[in-house]
Every structure is written in structure tokens, then in C-alpha cells.
Amino acid sequence: MPWWLVLVGLLLAILLGWWVLHWLLGEADRAAAQDTRATLRIDAIRTGLTVVAGTGGGLALLLAARRQWIGERAQQHQETIAARDQAHRDRVQAHAEQVAEAGQRHQDRQAEAAAHDAAERRLTELYTRAVELLGNDNAAVRLGGLHALERLGQDNPAQRTTIVAVLCAYLRMPPADDARETEVRRTAQRVLTRHLRADDDAFWPDMRLDLTGARLDAFDATGCTLHDADLTGATCTGTTRLHGARLSGRLALGATFDALVLNEVTGDAEILLDGAVITGRLHVDRADLDGRLSCRRATIGETSWRGATLRRSVTFDHTRFTGSASFQEAAFAGRLSMEHTTFGGSAEFRHTRFADLALFRWAEFAADAWFADARFTGDASFGRARFHGPVTFEGATLTHRPLFDQARATTSATHTWPAGTTATRLDATWLLLTDP
């Protein structure tokens, strides 16, 4: 408040008091009695002074109120400034903490990157050293390289695919001129199969085996879980065992085997035996397969599919069985094709179930052909097949009459045909089978 405004207020208070005093003195002078006039003048003076004092007191009170208001505003302003300062300090502190946290994260990332780089360098060194050992001329050193690779894969899951690829590549290479090379290759095989058993703590899941053109000796994958294994063109000496294996993906077995055992295998894998040469036995007893099976143009010695369940289509077109072929008690839930198939020994289909189309057209049966107690739910065709030995359908259950269009059977054996089949002597050697 400017000083002149206070001065104006004081002057107004004095003028107001003077005017009141003047007015009261005038009123006192008009009084009639002399003694009364004096008393009234004293009262007028007192009243005027009182008005001046009251007006001054009011001004003083106004000034005090204003001072209080200014003090309160100053206090509020200070509190506001203090709050702003505190908020600013909090923001500065938070920013400092964020900067510190970001710096710590950056340091942590740098530390992790350094640790990762160190670990990768260490893995690279170990891997390189193991591969160098595997390429050594000394068989004992090569064995050490195999075990080094196995340990590296066991401790580092991310390296397992590469290690399996290296082991498969080693088995695909031609054997070295070393009498102990067979043991080294068998060890490589065991390293692969040891980590393909799902019930083992050392199981490596989803490993793919590329063994195309490999040379395997007594390869044993019993109880293993195989996903996408390719043995096309491989040479497998001894007995190759996949007994009880769990198969998925694609299993290509178009290789040369001394013997192959697939007993009790399960899974939904597509199994390809196209072009396979199995000089010894092929056993697929009690297998339970949900995938397609193809065995075209293969050469197989003795084979047994006793009690096998094949839920998808099965093809043996142009395949040659040089020994006996037993499909006793097998169940073909899908389509079966054995067109142009040659059975060099007995062909046994006793108690076999054919749920879908069964094709034996142009098949060649060199010895006995047993279909006793078989059950044909779908259509069956033996068109232009040749039976060089006895044939029996005794006890067979046929939903539809099978077709024997232009099939031939030897005259030197006794046959039991399904009802309605006509066998006419063609010459001294052959009977011609016709359908009604």
C-alpha cells in the first residue's frame, strides 16, 4: 500500500472528526441554558475525539487485517515454492536414479555380452579341438574326439544339432584303412543312439539323422525316438535294430541291410523302404504304425509281420521276397497293394485282416500261398497272379467275392478257392482262374 493512501485515510479521519465536532458544537451552542451549553460542548468534544479515535482504530484494524492477509499469502507462496523445490528435487533424484539404473543395465548387458562372447569362444575352441581329434589318424585319438563332442553337446543343448550333424557326417565318410576303425564307428553310432532314448536323462529331443550313404555296423537304435532319419543308400552290416522305437516324421530305409529288426515299433512316421536290399531277415512283428508305408522295388529275404497293425496305406509293388513272407495275424486298416510282387518262398496270410482294398494283381507265388482264416472286409483282386504252389482260402471270410481275372495256378498242387471261383485246366501245367 502506498504511503499517500495511508495519509489520505488519516486526513479523512481527521476531517470526519472535525466535521462531527463542529456539528455537535453548533448543536451545543443552540442550547438555551448556559450551564447546559457548557456540558454539551464538553460532550461534543469528547464525541468528536471518539469518532476520530474510532476511525483511526478502524484504519489500524484494516492495516492489521491487510498485514495478516499479506503474511498468509507470503506463507502460501513460501509453501508453494518449497513444494515446487521439493518436486524438482524429487524429479532430479528420480532422474539420477534412472540414469544410474540405465547405467547399471548397460554395464550388466556389457558384462553378459562379454560372458557370452567368452563362452562362445570357449565353445568354439572346444568344438574345434574335438573335431581336430576326430580327424586324427590315430583311432584312440578319434575315440577321444567322439567323447569330447558328446560331452560338449550334453552340456550345451544349443550345440546338439551341430554335433549330431558332425557325427552323421563322420559315419557317411568312407572308413579309414585302420583295423580299429570299426570300433570308432560303432562308438559314433552308440553316441548317437544313447541320446535318442526318451526315457533317459541324456535324451536329446528332435534330433534328425542324415545317414545317407553311410556305412553302419550293427546299428542298434532299440527303444529310441527317431524323428526324420534318412538311411537312403547306406550300407548296414550286421543286424540293424530299431526294436520298440518310436517313429515320427519321415524314416527312409532305402539301404542295404544284412538284417533289419523293426519289432514293436510305433508312431506315425512315413516309412520308406523303396529300393531297399535286405539279404537276411526283416522282422516287423507286433508293430503299430499310423503312417504310410512304402516298400516298392525292394529285395527282401525272410520277412515276418506277425501281429503287426498298419493303419494307413501299405505298398509292396514290384518287391521280391526271396525267402518266406509271413503276415500272419497282421491287420491292414488301409489299402494294401502287392502288385507285381514276387514271393520266392511261402506266403502266409493266416488270420490276416484286410479292412480295405487288397491288390495282388500280377503277383508271383513261387511256393505255398496261405489265406486260411483271413478276413477280407474290402475288395480283393488277384488278377493275372501266378500260383506255383498250393493255395488255400479255407475258413477265409470274404465280404466281397475276390477277383481272379486270368490268374493261373499250378496243376501239380491241391488248392482251396473261395466259393464261386472257377478253375479251368489251361494245359498240363496251369489252371486258369475266372470269375463268374
NORJO-V663271 format. One line per field, one symbol per residue. ss: DSSP state (a for helix, b for strand, c for the rest). psi: psi as a letter, one per 20 degrees, with the letter a starting at -180 (. if undefined). A space follows every 10 residues. Layout:
ss=???
psi=???
This chain:
ss=ccaaaaaaaa aaaaaaaaaa aaaaaaaaac cccaaaaaaa aaaaaaaaaa aaaaaaaaaa aaaaaaaaaa aaaaaaaaaa aaaaaaaaaa aaaaaaaaaa aaaaaaaaaa aaaaaaaaaa aaaaaaaaaa aaaaccccaa aaaaaaaaaa aaaaacaaaa aaaaaaaaaa aacccccccc aaaaaaaaaa aaaacccccc ccccccccbb ccccbbbccb ccccbbbbbb ccccbbbbbb bccccbbbbb bbcccbbbbb bccccbbccb bbccccbbcc cbbccccbbc ccbbccccbb ccbbccccbb cccbbccccb bcccbbcccc bbcccbbccc cbbcccbbcc ccbbcccbbc cccbbcccbb ccccbbcccb bccccbbccc bbccccbbcc ccbcccbbbb cccccbcccc cbbbbccccb bbbbcc
psi=pqhhhggggg ghgghggggg ggghhghhhi qgqghhgggh hghggggghg gggggghggg gghggggggh gghggggggg gggggggghg gggggggggg gghggggggg gggggggggg hggggggggg hghhjqhphh hhghhghggg hghhinhiig ggghhggghg hiqqqqmphj hghghhgggh gghhjjohjq hjpoqkppon kpjroqolpo kpjropompo kpjqooqapp pkpjqoprcp ookmapqgqp okpkqrrkqo pojpjqoohc qopkpkqnpi rqppmqkrop cpqpkpjqoo iaqppkpkqo ohaqopkpjq onhappplpk qpohaqookp kqpoiapopk pjqoohbqoo kpjqoohaqq pkpjrpoiaq ppkpjqpohq pqpkokqqqq ijrpqoqqpi ppoppgaihq pppqq.
